[in-house]
Amino acid sequence: MASPQQKFSLSPSRPLSGKTVLVTRPRQQSSEFVKLLEQLGATVELFPTIQIVPPSSWNDCDRAISNIETYDGIIVTSQNASDFFFWRMKEKGVEVQKTFLQKKVYVIGKKTEENVEKFGIHAKPLPEIADSTHFAAFLTKEAINGKRFLFPKGTLAGDALPATLRNHGAYVDEVVVYKTTAPPSTDTARISRLLREKEIDIVTFFSPSSLTNFLDLIAPNLLNGVVIAAIGNTTADAIRTAGLETEIVAEQSTASGLVAAIVKFSSKKLSG
């Protein structure tokens, strides 16, 4: 079966021609998404509303690394978590691949799995739906009572996953390995003008925090008449809670999955 990228590149048309898409994801994480959109004819405006930075202190993380042998497994729920944690291990002189040969490594999402594997680590099979609730249910099917897990995370990570595991008798050590913050923005006036003049057709959000920071910068009424797209249900729920309508939600929470959902929506609009 052809991948979303192959399907798009083989398409004789450019279904997003004439559309302008606003991307609120951090610039360094947007290359695949932007490339796919542009291949399909879209004009892309970048307006990052979050940035990923190291934690205020590495003390808790370093303590966990020094005691890494005491854990039965590690839970990695994002590419950022895998990058920051495993690179920190390397900086501390710990052999990442050797350390996890005999430990279980659980991940959320195909992209996170691929990211973990670049460190030479083989991850456990994924749940069919890649979100924390289903991931916790997936893990609790295993014999986790009395097991000890390490959960490297960002500052905005929810507590549903570790709470569920603890309720099933597991020990979970949570350590912050990166912070999600609002970046300094010098482009707010220009983006506001583009929205006011109806020059942006679709605004994309990749996390609740990207929405929150966006609304701190841009007046919500400027989104009137603009199609809002979310990478997954968690982000879509946050958009609805903010009183906005989500017309596009990706079936698969990936860059290509969101592009596919945008194309599907646009095709329906044209045929309608």
Secondary structure by P-SEA (a helix, b strand, c coil): cccaaaaaaaccccccccbbbbbcccccccaaaaaaaaaabbbbbbbbcbbbbccccaaaaaaaaaacccccbbbbccaaaaaaaaaaaaaaccccccccccbbbbbccaaaaaaaaccccccccccccccaaaaaaaaaccccccbbbbbbbcccccaaaaaaaaaabbbbbbbbcbbbbbccccaaaaaaaaaaaccccbbbbccaaaaaaaaacccccccccbbbbbccaaaaaaaaaaccccccccccccaaaaaaaaaaaaaaaaac
